[in-house]
C-alpha cells in the first residue's frame, strides 16, 4: 500500500526500524492496478454508511419500525452490521490514501498531550491499576470459587436470569438480538467452556493492565466484557470501568509507558520510532543537445 502513496507523487516515509522490509515491486503495473481498484472501493464507504444509517433509523425510530423480535427486524439488524463492517474495512484501506495523515480537525493541546505524550503516562497509571485489580480479583474469584470453572452453573444461572421477560416491569436485556445470543448459548450448553473464557479473559486483562503490557489491547477486551455485562442488565461498577477504559484505549500509545509497553511497543515496531520523510527523487534533467559546428 505504500506504493499507492508513491505512485501519486507523495513523499515516501521511511521507518527507522530494523523490522521495516523493502518493497521492490511497489511501482509495478500490478501495484498501479491494485491502487486503482482500492480507490474505487474506498468511494463506496460513504454510500454504504448512508444506507446503514437509514437502516438504523428505521429500526430505532419510534414512529415506523419493524415489529420487535420479528424476522424483518433481525434481517435489518444483520444488514446494518454487515454494512458497518464493510465501511470499517474500506476506511481501514483508506488509511494509506494521500493526505490521510493530515489533521483536518485540530484538537485541544491538552488532549493531544494527554493521549500522545509519554509524560502523561503517570496520569493513566493509577487508572490502569484500578482497572487491573478489578479485573484480576474478579477473575481470581471465579477461578478459585465454585460455579464457574467447575461446570459453569453460576454463568448458566446468570444467563437464564438475563433472558427472562417479566410480566410486569422491564426486562434486564433491552436489545432482542442480545437476548437471542444468550439464549443460543444456553441452548447449546456453552456455559462449561464459556465460563473458562470469561475467567481467563478477566485475569488476562487484569494482568495486562497492571503490568502495562499491550495496554490498549487489554483495555479493548476489558471494555468488550464491560459492555457485554451491561447489555445483560448488570450495572454495578461496569459503567465506571467502561468510562475509564475508553480513556485507556484512546491513550494506548502512552498509557503503558510506566510499564512493559515502554519496551514492548518499540520492539513490535510502534509507535515511538523516528520517521524520516524522504522527498521523492526528481527526474534527471535531459542532456543538452550537442552544438553544431
Backbone bond lengths (Angstrom), bond angles and torsions (degrees), N, CA, C in turn:
res aa  C-N    CA-C-N  psi(-1)  N-CA   C-N-CA  omega(-1)  CA-C   N-CA-C  phi
1 X - - - 1.452 - - 1.518 112.03 -
2 X 1.349 116.90 -24.96 1.453 118.25 177.52 1.513 110.35 -61.32
3 X 1.355 116.45 -27.26 1.446 119.46 179.29 1.502 112.95 -65.15
4 X 1.344 118.43 -30.16 1.462 120.95 177.94 1.513 109.94 -61.07
5 X 1.335 116.36 -39.96 1.454 120.43 179.55 1.525 109.85 -65.87
6 X 1.347 116.41 -42.40 1.452 119.71 -177.93 1.526 111.22 -68.54
7 X 1.320 116.68 -35.08 1.454 119.85 -178.91 1.512 111.69 -64.56
8 X 1.317 116.86 -26.73 1.453 120.37 -179.12 1.526 112.04 -91.84
9 X 1.315 117.06 6.88 1.450 119.44 175.03 1.500 113.85 86.32
10 X 1.347 118.50 8.23 1.449 120.57 -179.94 1.513 108.74 -77.28
11 X 1.347 118.09 154.35 1.452 119.95 178.77 1.508 111.33 -65.48
12 X 1.308 115.86 141.12 1.456 120.12 178.77 1.508 109.20 -78.93
13 X 1.335 116.87 142.63 1.459 122.10 -179.79 1.511 108.20 -108.62
14 X 1.316 116.26 123.03 1.456 121.35 -177.66 1.505 108.86 -107.48
15 X 1.341 117.18 119.64 1.452 121.95 178.24 1.517 109.70 -79.26
16 X 1.323 116.63 132.56 1.456 121.39 176.95 1.514 109.05 -82.64
17 X 1.321 115.52 66.18 1.456 120.20 -175.37 1.513 109.39 -136.61
18 X 1.332 114.66 143.27 1.457 119.09 177.77 1.520 111.42 -72.04
19 X 1.341 116.45 -13.32 1.457 120.20 -176.11 1.522 111.91 -93.10
20 X 1.330 117.88 -5.41 1.460 119.78 -179.49 1.512 109.27 -76.48
21 X 1.323 116.22 128.66 1.460 121.08 -178.26 1.518 109.23 -108.39
22 X 1.329 117.31 142.88 1.465 119.22 177.99 1.513 111.17 -69.37
23 X 1.306 115.60 157.56 1.461 122.28 179.20 1.518 108.00 -126.37
24 X 1.324 117.31 82.76 1.459 119.22 -172.37 1.511 114.20 -64.87
25 X 1.324 118.66 -23.96 1.466 119.49 -176.74 1.505 113.58 -97.30
26 X 1.322 117.41 22.06 1.459 119.75 -172.91 1.516 112.51 -66.90
27 X 1.337 118.59 -24.94 1.450 119.97 -173.53 1.527 112.80 -105.12
28 X 1.318 117.72 9.49 1.454 120.10 -176.63 1.512 112.01 -72.65
29 X 1.350 117.23 169.26 1.469 120.85 179.37 1.513 112.84 -62.58
30 X 1.348 117.46 -33.78 1.461 119.28 177.13 1.512 111.71 -63.18
31 X 1.343 115.68 -38.77 1.465 119.66 177.70 1.518 111.02 -65.02
32 X 1.345 116.09 -39.52 1.468 119.26 178.48 1.530 110.78 -61.43
33 X 1.320 116.42 -44.27 1.462 119.64 179.86 1.515 110.74 -63.40
34 X 1.355 117.05 -40.63 1.462 119.91 178.38 1.511 112.18 -61.62
35 X 1.338 116.50 -39.76 1.461 120.33 179.46 1.522 111.26 -64.72
36 X 1.345 116.19 -40.07 1.463 119.55 179.35 1.527 110.53 -64.19
37 X 1.333 116.58 -43.92 1.465 120.60 179.89 1.521 110.62 -62.60
38 X 1.348 117.68 -45.13 1.455 120.13 179.92 1.518 111.07 -64.05
39 X 1.334 117.49 -37.46 1.463 119.90 178.56 1.528 110.44 -62.29
40 X 1.337 116.64 -39.03 1.463 119.46 178.12 1.518 111.02 -66.42
41 X 1.341 116.63 -41.26 1.453 119.35 179.41 1.525 111.08 -64.84
42 X 1.344 116.70 -38.32 1.464 119.60 -179.21 1.516 111.29 -62.26
43 X 1.321 116.28 -31.43 1.460 119.53 178.76 1.523 112.24 -65.97
44 X 1.327 117.74 -15.25 1.465 121.06 178.76 1.519 112.36 -81.15
45 X 1.332 117.66 -12.68 1.467 120.02 -173.82 1.523 111.50 -60.55
46 X 1.321 117.21 -46.53 1.470 120.31 -176.88 1.527 111.93 -64.80
47 X 1.348 120.56 -51.72 1.482 118.12 178.97 1.519 113.22 -62.02
48 X 1.335 118.11 -36.53 1.464 119.15 177.74 1.524 111.08 -65.41
49 X 1.327 116.58 -39.80 1.465 119.59 178.07 1.531 111.15 -65.18
50 X 1.327 117.22 -36.48 1.472 120.45 177.71 1.524 110.51 -65.04
51 X 1.332 116.71 -44.00 1.463 120.20 178.18 1.525 110.38 -61.74
52 X 1.339 117.22 -42.72 1.465 120.38 178.47 1.520 111.06 -62.19
53 X 1.341 117.22 -39.71 1.467 120.58 179.07 1.525 111.34 -65.34
54 X 1.338 116.72 -38.65 1.470 119.94 178.17 1.525 110.38 -65.14
55 X 1.331 116.93 -42.28 1.468 120.09 178.41 1.523 110.58 -62.65
56 X 1.333 116.94 -43.51 1.464 120.06 179.52 1.524 111.04 -63.67
57 X 1.334 116.94 -41.10 1.471 119.81 177.60 1.523 110.65 -61.31
58 X 1.324 116.86 -40.53 1.467 120.83 179.97 1.525 110.83 -65.03
59 X 1.329 117.19 -37.81 1.460 120.03 -179.20 1.520 111.99 -71.79
60 X 1.342 116.64 -39.97 1.457 120.39 -168.57 1.526 114.88 -96.68
61 X 1.332 118.73 -19.47 1.466 118.46 -174.95 1.527 110.31 -68.08
62 X 1.349 117.59 149.11 1.476 120.21 -175.00 1.526 114.52 -84.75
63 X 1.346 119.53 -1.05 1.457 120.48 -173.47 1.526 111.66 -98.82
64 X 1.295 118.03 -51.11 1.467 120.59 179.88 1.525 107.56 -137.95
65 X 1.291 115.89 122.09 1.462 121.10 -174.58 1.527 108.72 -160.58
66 X 1.322 117.83 162.01 1.472 119.98 176.99 1.521 110.85 -67.37
67 X 1.300 116.66 155.26 1.461 120.53 179.37 1.525 110.25 -62.50
68 X 1.333 117.22 134.19 1.466 119.51 179.84 1.526 111.58 -58.18
69 X 1.309 115.97 133.27 1.455 121.03 179.12 1.502 114.82 79.58
70 X 1.342 118.16 0.38 1.460 120.80 -178.51 1.529 110.73 -78.45
71 X 1.323 114.61 163.43 1.463 119.74 177.06 1.526 111.11 -62.75
72 X 1.325 116.01 -36.19 1.467 120.09 179.32 1.529 110.94 -62.10
73 X 1.315 116.86 -40.47 1.465 119.74 177.92 1.520 110.47 -65.84
74 X 1.325 117.02 -40.23 1.469 119.78 178.81 1.523 110.94 -63.14
75 X 1.338 116.62 -43.04 1.467 120.23 179.78 1.531 110.32 -63.76
76 X 1.333 116.20 -42.13 1.464 119.57 179.75 1.528 111.10 -64.85
77 X 1.322 116.95 -40.05 1.461 120.28 178.73 1.530 111.13 -63.91
78 X 1.339 116.36 -43.73 1.465 120.02 178.62 1.531 110.49 -63.09
79 X 1.328 116.75 -41.78 1.467 120.46 178.88 1.525 110.70 -62.63
80 X 1.318 116.75 -40.05 1.465 120.08 179.13 1.521 111.05 -60.89
81 X 1.330 116.93 -47.92 1.465 119.98 -176.99 1.525 111.40 -68.34
82 X 1.324 118.02 -35.60 1.467 120.22 176.80 1.527 110.02 -63.68
83 X 1.335 116.30 -44.38 1.455 119.93 179.31 1.525 111.65 -63.57
84 X 1.337 117.36 -40.76 1.458 120.02 -179.35 1.524 111.26 -67.86
85 X 1.322 117.15 -37.02 1.468 119.40 175.79 1.531 110.50 -65.12
86 X 1.325 116.63 -39.07 1.463 119.88 177.51 1.520 110.86 -63.84
87 X 1.325 116.92 -42.53 1.470 120.54 177.49 1.523 110.64 -61.90
88 X 1.334 116.10 -41.15 1.466 119.85 179.58 1.527 111.00 -62.29
89 X 1.328 116.62 -42.14 1.468 120.14 178.54 1.523 110.71 -64.04
90 X 1.330 116.75 -42.70 1.463 120.06 179.81 1.523 111.57 -64.90
91 X 1.326 117.06 -40.23 1.464 119.85 177.74 1.521 110.95 -66.86
92 X 1.336 116.25 -34.54 1.468 119.21 176.67 1.522 110.29 -63.75
93 X 1.320 116.92 -40.06 1.459 119.80 176.39 1.522 111.18 -66.21
94 X 1.307 117.01 -31.58 1.463 121.68 -177.03 1.523 112.53 -71.58
95 X 1.319 117.28 -9.85 1.465 119.71 -177.30 1.525 112.04 -63.50
96 X 1.334 117.89 -21.95 1.455 121.77 -178.60 1.523 113.20 -98.96
97 X 1.330 116.01 5.51 1.454 118.90 179.18 1.526 110.02 -70.08
98 X 1.343 118.13 156.89 1.465 119.80 176.85 1.526 111.15 -57.97
99 X 1.287 116.22 142.92 1.468 124.73 -179.31 1.523 113.84 64.08
100 X 1.352 118.33 12.69 1.461 119.19 -178.78 1.520 111.66 -69.33
101 X 1.333 117.70 -22.44 1.457 120.95 -179.44 1.520 112.71 -90.75
102 X 1.313 117.63 -1.48 1.460 119.70 178.75 1.523 110.05 -71.19
103 X 1.316 116.19 140.12 1.461 121.97 178.11 1.520 108.53 -87.40
104 X 1.323 116.39 111.91 1.456 120.66 -177.66 1.523 111.99 -90.93
105 X 1.335 117.76 -29.75 1.463 122.22 178.03 1.520 106.78 -123.84
106 X 1.293 116.95 107.71 1.452 121.88 -176.84 1.524 109.72 -77.19
107 X 1.329 116.81 129.75 1.455 121.37 179.10 1.515 111.59 -88.59
108 X 1.330 117.31 166.94 1.459 120.50 177.26 1.524 111.15 -60.40
109 X 1.309 116.05 148.71 1.464 120.81 -176.90 1.525 111.38 -59.98
110 X 1.343 116.99 -36.58 1.461 119.50 -176.74 1.516 111.72 -67.31
111 X 1.336 117.40 -38.61 1.470 118.87 178.78 1.522 110.48 -69.00
112 X 1.336 117.71 -37.03 1.463 119.64 175.84 1.520 110.03 -61.71
113 X 1.323 115.80 -40.14 1.465 119.92 178.59 1.529 110.50 -66.09
114 X 1.332 116.49 -43.41 1.459 121.76 -174.08 1.519 112.15 -67.08
115 X 1.319 116.88 -35.43 1.459 120.59 -174.13 1.529 113.97 -101.39
116 X 1.336 117.79 -7.88 1.459 119.18 -174.00 1.521 114.92 -132.70
117 X 1.321 118.23 -7.64 1.457 120.38 -178.04 1.521 109.72 -102.07
118 X 1.333 116.61 130.66 1.463 119.35 -177.08 1.516 112.20 -63.72
119 X 1.341 117.65 -26.19 1.469 119.06 178.34 1.523 112.26 -66.45
120 X 1.335 116.88 -20.81 1.464 120.27 176.59 1.512 112.11 -77.20
121 X 1.339 117.69 -5.95 1.454 119.67 178.20 1.513 113.03 -59.49
122 X 1.339 117.14 -27.87 1.466 120.16 179.10 1.522 111.05 -66.58
123 X 1.342 117.24 -26.53 1.466 120.81 176.59 1.522 110.96 -70.95
124 X 1.344 115.98 -38.65 1.463 119.95 -176.70 1.524 112.59 -81.82
125 X 1.331 117.61 -14.94 1.460 120.43 -177.60 1.527 113.27 -58.90
126 X 1.352 120.86 -52.39 1.476 118.43 179.38 1.526 113.26 -64.48
127 X 1.327 117.49 -32.08 1.468 120.18 177.32 1.525 109.38 -66.51
128 X 1.328 116.18 -42.08 1.460 120.66 175.85 1.521 111.55 -58.93
129 X 1.320 116.65 -45.28 1.456 120.40 -178.15 1.528 111.28 -64.91
130 X 1.329 116.87 -41.37 1.469 120.52 178.14 1.524 110.50 -60.09
131 X 1.332 116.30 -50.95 1.462 119.85 -179.11 1.526 111.30 -65.09
132 X 1.334 116.42 -40.81 1.455 119.93 -178.63 1.515 112.51 -61.57
133 X 1.334 117.08 -45.72 1.464 119.50 179.91 1.525 111.51 -68.04
134 X 1.333 117.66 -35.68 1.463 119.82 177.29 1.524 110.65 -60.08
135 X 1.323 117.28 -46.57 1.460 120.86 -179.36 1.518 111.88 -70.41
136 X 1.325 117.31 -42.30 1.457 120.15 -177.35 1.522 111.51 -65.08
137 X 1.327 117.23 -44.14 1.471 120.71 -179.86 1.526 110.44 -65.44
138 X 1.351 116.30 -42.13 1.469 119.05 179.40 1.522 111.20 -62.28
139 X 1.332 116.72 -44.16 1.456 119.46 179.04 1.519 113.12 -68.02
140 X 1.338 116.62 -36.79 1.467 120.12 179.91 1.525 111.08 -65.95
141 X 1.327 117.44 -39.55 1.467 120.22 177.46 1.532 110.60 -62.53
142 X 1.312 116.87 -38.87 1.467 119.69 178.08 1.530 110.73 -67.87
143 X 1.330 116.73 -38.29 1.457 120.30 -177.25 1.522 111.90 -69.88
144 X 1.319 116.95 -37.88 1.469 121.03 -175.68 1.522 112.85 -97.56
145 X 1.339 117.45 -10.43 1.455 120.09 -178.57 1.520 111.96 -93.28
146 X 1.303 115.46 -162.21 1.465 121.47 -179.98 1.519 110.19 -114.91
147 X 1.337 115.26 154.53 1.457 120.80 175.55 1.516 114.34 95.58
148 X 1.319 116.74 -1.82 1.465 118.32 -178.70 1.527 111.10 -118.66
149 X 1.324 116.87 -79.11 1.463 118.45 -176.42 1.522 112.39 -80.03
150 X 1.321 117.56 -0.81 1.468 120.58 177.77 1.523 111.93 -102.49
151 X 1.322 116.60 26.42 1.462 120.42 177.70 1.508 114.09 135.80
152 X 1.331 118.23 -20.44 1.454 121.29 175.75 1.511 114.91 81.57
153 X 1.349 117.92 23.54 1.469 119.05 -178.62 1.520 111.87 -65.01
154 X 1.335 117.56 -35.20 1.467 120.08 179.11 1.521 110.63 -66.46
155 X 1.320 116.47 -40.65 1.461 119.80 178.57 1.518 110.68 -66.91
156 X 1.335 117.66 -39.43 1.457 120.71 177.90 1.523 110.87 -61.41
157 X 1.339 117.42 -44.28 1.463 120.34 177.18 1.517 112.05 -61.78
158 X 1.337 116.69 -37.59 1.468 121.01 178.00 1.521 110.51 -63.19
159 X 1.337 116.60 -44.44 1.456 120.05 178.54 1.527 111.55 -64.41
160 X 1.321 116.78 -43.55 1.470 119.72 -177.52 1.527 111.61 -64.35
161 X 1.316 117.47 -38.40 1.463 119.78 176.56 1.523 111.52 -67.92
162 X 1.345 116.07 -34.30 1.462 119.49 -177.21 1.523 111.87 -70.44
163 X 1.337 118.52 -35.28 1.465 120.59 -174.87 1.524 112.47 -85.25
164 X 1.320 118.11 -6.99 1.466 119.85 -179.70 1.525 110.69 -65.35
165 X 1.324 114.71 142.69 1.463 121.13 175.32 1.520 107.18 -114.10
166 X 1.330 118.97 106.26 1.473 120.67 -176.64 1.521 111.28 -70.54
167 X 1.327 115.42 155.86 1.464 120.04 177.73 1.524 111.33 -71.62
168 X 1.318 116.77 -27.84 1.463 121.63 177.24 1.524 108.98 -128.26
169 X 1.321 114.87 148.64 1.452 119.01 -179.14 1.519 111.75 82.29
170 X 1.301 115.27 -173.65 1.459 120.35 -177.20 1.523 110.62 -100.76
171 X 1.316 115.29 151.67 1.459 121.16 179.65 1.525 109.91 -76.71
172 X 1.338 117.80 154.17 1.467 119.66 178.32 1.525 112.98 -59.74
173 X 1.340 116.29 -35.85 1.460 120.80 -177.99 1.519 109.60 -98.59
174 X 1.326 115.75 129.25 1.461 121.08 -178.83 1.518 111.59 -86.40
175 X 1.337 116.71 -40.31 1.464 120.65 -174.07 1.526 110.50 -94.71
176 X 1.327 113.88 127.56 1.464 119.77 -176.83 1.527 111.43 -64.15
177 X 1.325 117.82 -35.31 1.462 120.16 -177.79 1.524 110.96 -64.00
178 X 1.337 116.81 -33.17 1.462 118.45 179.46 1.526 110.74 -75.54
179 X 1.321 117.21 -34.22 1.462 120.10 174.72 1.532 109.69 -63.38
180 X 1.326 116.39 -41.93 1.464 119.79 178.00 1.528 111.21 -63.20
181 X 1.324 116.71 -36.91 1.453 120.64 179.06 1.526 110.96 -64.55
182 X 1.339 116.86 -46.81 1.466 119.97 179.01 1.531 111.07 -65.80
183 X 1.342 116.41 -37.93 1.462 119.16 178.52 1.524 110.41 -64.41
184 X 1.326 116.97 -36.31 1.459 120.51 176.77 1.527 110.57 -62.95
185 X 1.340 117.61 -42.05 1.464 120.78 177.97 1.524 111.30 -64.20
186 X 1.334 116.09 -37.05 1.466 119.55 177.50 1.523 110.32 -65.69
187 X 1.332 116.16 -43.77 1.466 120.52 -175.97 1.527 112.14 -64.55
188 X 1.321 117.82 -33.65 1.471 119.78 -178.34 1.533 111.41 -93.88
189 X 1.347 116.25 7.12 1.469 121.74 177.74 1.538 111.51 56.51
190 X 1.321 114.39 50.56 1.467 119.85 -175.57 1.526 112.97 -83.88
191 X 1.332 117.95 -3.07 1.467 119.58 -173.53 1.524 112.64 -62.34
192 X 1.344 118.43 -29.73 1.457 120.51 -175.46 1.526 111.84 -65.10
193 X 1.326 117.81 -40.87 1.471 119.77 179.15 1.521 112.70 -95.59
194 X 1.326 116.73 -27.42 1.462 119.32 -179.97 1.522 110.95 -69.14
195 X 1.336 117.29 -30.92 1.459 120.48 177.34 1.530 110.75 -63.37
196 X 1.337 116.01 -39.57 1.465 119.37 174.83 1.527 111.09 -63.58
197 X 1.325 116.69 -40.38 1.461 121.16 179.57 1.523 110.92 -60.94
198 X 1.332 116.54 -44.96 1.462 120.50 179.34 1.528 110.73 -65.40
199 X 1.327 116.12 -46.63 1.464 120.59 -177.04 1.517 112.04 -61.36
200 X 1.322 116.29 -53.38 1.458 119.78 -179.06 1.526 111.59 -67.68
201 X 1.322 116.70 -31.96 1.461 119.78 176.86 1.514 111.89 -64.61
202 X 1.327 116.83 -43.93 1.467 119.49 178.36 1.523 111.53 -63.76
203 X 1.328 117.10 -41.02 1.467 120.05 179.22 1.526 110.24 -65.97
204 X 1.322 117.36 -43.13 1.466 120.47 -179.27 1.519 111.52 -64.02
205 X 1.315 117.50 -43.22 1.465 120.65 177.93 1.522 110.43 -63.41
206 X 1.336 116.56 -42.94 1.459 119.74 179.12 1.513 112.44 -61.13
207 X 1.334 117.34 -46.02 1.465 120.48 179.63 1.525 111.42 -64.97
208 X 1.339 116.35 -41.70 1.462 119.54 179.59 1.515 112.30 -60.30
209 X 1.329 117.06 -41.79 1.461 120.39 179.63 1.525 111.72 -72.27
210 X 1.317 117.41 -37.62 1.462 120.15 -177.92 1.529 111.71 -65.58
211 X 1.315 116.75 -44.46 1.465 119.44 -177.16 1.524 111.94 -93.13
212 X 1.332 117.74 -2.85 1.455 120.57 178.56 1.507 113.49 67.66
213 X 1.334 117.49 40.48 1.457 122.41 179.61 1.524 109.60 -106.31
214 X 1.355 116.29 117.96 1.469 121.41 -175.89 1.524 109.17 49.43
215 X 1.309 114.70 54.34 1.469 121.73 -171.58 1.522 112.28 -58.69
216 X 1.319 117.19 -42.85 1.461 119.68 -178.69 1.514 112.45 -63.04
217 X 1.345 116.91 -40.36 1.468 120.25 178.94 1.526 110.16 -67.51
218 X 1.331 116.97 -44.01 1.467 120.22 178.15 1.524 110.66 -60.26
219 X 1.336 116.52 -42.76 1.459 119.94 179.95 1.520 111.22 -65.31
220 X 1.328 117.64 -37.40 1.464 120.31 178.91 1.521 111.39 -60.25
221 X 1.329 116.55 -47.78 1.465 119.07 -179.60 1.530 111.24 -70.15
222 X 1.330 117.07 -30.46 1.454 118.84 173.81 1.515 111.86 -64.31
223 X 1.330 116.39 -43.76 1.463 120.11 177.38 1.524 110.89 -63.29
224 X 1.332 117.04 -36.04 1.464 120.27 177.88 1.524 110.86 -62.09
225 X 1.327 117.44 -42.73 1.462 120.10 178.25 1.519 111.37 -68.58
226 X 1.344 117.69 -40.68 1.461 120.24 176.04 1.523 110.74 -57.38
227 X 1.324 116.18 -45.70 1.456 120.64 -179.60 1.532 110.67 -64.58
228 X 1.322 117.64 -39.16 1.464 120.36 179.03 1.516 111.14 -63.01
229 X 1.334 117.12 -41.62 1.459 120.32 179.90 1.526 110.70 -66.96
230 X 1.324 116.56 -39.98 1.468 119.31 179.96 1.527 111.12 -69.04
231 X 1.340 117.51 -36.34 1.464 120.05 176.53 1.519 111.54 -63.65
232 X 1.339 116.00 -29.30 1.469 120.29 178.29 1.521 112.24 -83.42
233 X 1.327 117.89 1.49 1.457 121.19 175.84 1.511 115.43 99.14
234 X 1.332 117.69 4.02 1.472 120.98 -179.80 1.526 108.86 -94.07
235 X 1.322 116.14 126.68 1.461 120.21 177.31 1.526 109.31 -103.87
236 X 1.334 117.60 -77.29 1.457 121.90 178.84 1.527 109.32 49.72
237 X 1.329 117.25 -127.70 1.457 121.97 -178.66 1.531 112.08 -92.08
238 X 1.322 117.52 0.04 1.462 120.68 -175.24 1.528 114.23 -59.98
239 X 1.338 121.01 -43.25 1.475 118.71 179.31 1.526 112.72 -61.46
240 X 1.331 117.30 -40.07 1.467 120.53 179.37 1.524 110.21 -65.86
241 X 1.325 116.07 -45.52 1.454 119.83 179.21 1.528 111.13 -62.91
242 X 1.314 116.85 -40.21 1.456 120.40 -179.94 1.525 111.11 -62.46
243 X 1.333 117.07 -43.58 1.463 120.80 -179.73 1.529 110.90 -62.74
244 X 1.329 117.34 -46.20 1.462 120.28 177.88 1.531 111.70 -63.10
245 X 1.333 115.50 -38.12 1.459 119.90 -176.93 1.517 111.62 -66.53
246 X 1.323 117.70 -35.89 1.464 120.15 176.54 1.522 110.30 -59.96
247 X 1.333 116.78 -40.45 1.458 119.44 176.39 1.514 112.10 -61.75
248 X 1.337 116.84 -41.63 1.467 120.73 178.14 1.522 110.64 -62.40
249 X 1.332 117.11 -40.63 1.462 120.30 179.75 1.529 110.57 -63.35
250 X 1.329 116.94 -43.92 1.458 120.22 179.68 1.527 111.69 -65.07
251 X 1.322 116.21 -29.86 1.464 121.05 -178.97 1.522 111.83 -101.27
252 X 1.318 117.60 29.75 1.464 120.80 -172.68 1.523 112.60 -58.49
253 X 1.327 117.57 -28.33 1.466 119.56 -177.44 1.520 112.44 -72.05
254 X 1.332 116.93 -26.45 1.469 119.40 -173.07 1.525 113.08 -123.42
255 X 1.350 118.05 -13.08 1.468 119.95 -175.32 1.516 112.11 -63.33
256 X 1.324 117.29 -28.94 1.459 120.56 179.39 1.514 113.97 -101.19
257 X 1.331 117.37 18.26 1.467 120.37 -178.69 1.516 110.86 -61.47
258 X 1.335 116.74 -38.81 1.464 120.36 174.78 1.523 108.56 -90.70
259 X 1.309 114.38 63.65 1.455 122.99 -177.77 1.512 109.01 -179.44
260 X 1.310 116.09 -161.70 1.462 120.83 -175.45 1.520 113.52 -72.65
261 X 1.332 118.21 -19.60 1.456 119.76 -179.76 1.522 112.24 -63.31
262 X 1.334 117.55 -23.47 1.460 120.06 176.44 1.532 110.43 -57.11
263 X 1.326 116.83 -29.82 1.461 121.82 -178.56 1.532 111.88 -106.93
264 X 1.334 116.74 -33.08 1.461 120.20 -176.39 1.526 112.26 -69.71
265 X 1.324 117.25 -47.85 1.456 119.41 -174.79 1.524 112.79 -64.05
266 X 1.328 119.50 -44.97 1.479 116.94 174.74 1.523 112.46 -62.66
267 X 1.328 116.79 -33.80 1.458 119.82 178.94 1.523 111.22 -64.33
268 X 1.336 115.50 -36.11 1.457 120.56 179.25 1.522 112.75 -82.05
269 X 1.323 116.90 -8.20 1.458 119.68 177.44 1.504 115.32 103.08
270 X 1.325 118.89 3.37 1.456 122.21 178.37 1.515 107.90 -140.00
271 X 1.341 117.71 156.48 1.457 126.42 -15.03 1.523 111.40 -113.28
272 X 1.330 118.47 11.72 1.468 120.47 -169.33 1.514 112.61 -102.50
273 X 1.311 118.69 38.81 1.453 121.46 176.10 1.519 109.14 -99.67
274 X 1.284 115.54 139.72 1.450 119.50 176.63 1.529 108.95 -68.61
275 X 1.316 114.81 142.92 1.457 119.38 178.63 1.524 108.97 -119.83
276 X 1.288 116.54 133.79 1.459 121.37 177.68 1.513 109.00 -107.42
277 X 1.324 116.32 125.95 1.456 120.90 179.00 1.517 107.99 -88.98
278 X 1.306 115.39 115.11 1.459 121.39 -177.92 1.509 108.08 -103.71
279 X 1.339 119.01 115.05 1.474 119.90 179.47 1.517 110.54 -61.14
280 X 1.309 115.67 147.76 1.464 120.22 176.96 1.518 110.09 -63.86
281 X 1.316 115.11 139.73 1.456 119.58 -178.21 1.520 110.33 -65.22
282 X 1.349 116.19 132.59 1.456 120.56 179.11 1.523 109.05 -79.96
283 X 1.318 117.54 146.13 1.469 119.71 179.67 1.523 110.79 -64.55
284 X 1.318 115.05 143.70 1.457 119.73 -179.78 1.522 110.39 -66.85
285 X 1.335 114.71 144.60 1.466 119.38 -179.69 1.523 109.44 -69.22
286 X 1.325 118.22 141.35 1.473 120.37 179.66 1.516 110.07 -66.07
287 X 1.317 118.37 147.85 1.467 120.29 179.89 1.527 111.15 -66.69
288 X 1.323 114.62 144.78 1.455 119.62 179.60 1.536 109.62 -70.59
289 X 1.296 116.60 143.02 1.466 118.56 179.51 1.527 110.75 -66.09
290 X 1.291 113.94 142.96 1.459 118.77 179.86 1.513 110.73 -67.89
291 X 1.318 115.85 141.12 1.461 119.61 -179.22 1.524 112.19 -69.72
292 X 1.299 115.82 153.39 1.471 121.44 178.66 1.516 109.85 -99.52
293 X 1.305 114.64 144.70 1.457 119.35 -179.70 1.514 110.14 -74.86
